[in-house]
């Protein structure tokens, strides 16, 4: 049966996730709200970690160095267009 919120197929959920979902459904509203607040904070922490990783990788010598070098070369050699010419803003 599809989930209304994320449109996932609940049949594809793992047994462990199904068990957790059932436990969450049985929580009193106040505890469910507390759990949701915790999950939101947890997700924000994951985004922060990803942002930090991206920032490190973008530094000189980082994992994205070769991509950044190519982008800078393409810009310097005129192989780019202004964003407004590429994206339809209408």
matplotlib code that plots the C-alpha trace (Angstrom):
import matplotlib.pyplot as plt

x = [0.0, 1.6, 2.4, 0.5, 3.4, 6.4, 4.6, 6.9, 5.7, 5.3, 5.7, 9.3, 10.1, 12.5, 11.2, 13.2, 11.8, 8.3, 8.8, 10.0, 7.1, 4.6, 6.3, 6.2, 2.5, 1.8, 3.5, 1.5, 1.2, 3.7, 6.3, 5.8, 6.3, 9.5, 10.7, 9.9, 11.8, 14.8, 14.7, 14.6, 17.6, 19.4, 18.8, 20.0, 23.2, 23.6, 23.2, 25.8, 28.2, 27.6, 28.2, 31.5, 32.6, 31.8, 33.7, 36.8, 36.6, 36.4, 39.6, 42.9, 44.1, 40.6, 38.8, 37.1, 40.3, 40.3, 36.7, 37.3, 40.4, 38.4, 35.7, 38.2, 39.9, 36.5, 35.6, 39.1, 38.9, 35.3, 33.6, 30.8, 27.6, 26.0, 23.5, 20.6, 21.2, 21.1, 18.2, 14.7, 13.7, 10.1]
y = [0.0, 3.4, 5.8, 9.1, 11.3, 10.1, 7.9, 5.0, 1.4, 0.2, -3.4, -2.5, -1.5, -3.7, -5.7, -3.5, -0.3, -1.8, -2.6, 1.0, 2.5, 0.5, 1.6, 5.2, 4.9, 3.7, 6.7, 9.3, 12.5, 14.4, 11.7, 11.5, 15.3, 14.9, 12.2, 14.3, 17.3, 15.0, 13.6, 17.2, 18.2, 14.9, 15.7, 19.2, 17.8, 15.5, 18.5, 20.4, 17.4, 17.2, 21.0, 20.7, 17.8, 19.7, 22.7, 20.6, 18.9, 22.3, 23.6, 23.5, 19.9, 18.6, 15.8, 18.3, 20.1, 18.6, 19.7, 23.2, 23.4, 22.5, 24.9, 27.7, 26.8, 26.7, 30.2, 31.6, 30.2, 31.5, 28.1, 29.2, 31.2, 33.5, 31.6, 33.8, 32.6, 28.9, 28.9, 30.0, 32.4, 32.8]
z = [0.0, -1.0, 1.7, 1.3, 2.6, 0.5, -2.0, -1.2, -1.4, 2.2, 1.0, 0.1, 3.7, 5.6, 8.5, 10.9, 9.5, 9.6, 13.3, 13.9, 12.0, 14.0, 17.2, 16.1, 15.2, 18.8, 20.4, 22.2, 20.1, 22.4, 22.1, 18.3, 18.1, 20.2, 17.8, 14.7, 16.2, 16.9, 13.4, 11.9, 14.0, 13.0, 9.3, 9.7, 11.2, 8.2, 5.9, 7.9, 7.6, 3.9, 3.5, 5.5, 3.3, 0.1, 1.5, 2.2, -1.2, -2.9, -1.2, -3.2, -3.3, -2.4, -4.2, -6.6, -7.6, -11.1, -11.7, -10.4, -12.6, -15.7, -14.9, -14.4, -17.8, -19.6, -18.2, -19.1, -22.6, -23.2, -23.4, -21.0, -21.3, -18.8, -16.7, -18.0, -21.5, -20.5, -18.0, -19.1, -16.3, -17.5]

ax = plt.figure().add_subplot(projection="3d")
ax.plot(x, y, z, "-o")
ax.set_aspect("equal")
plt.show()
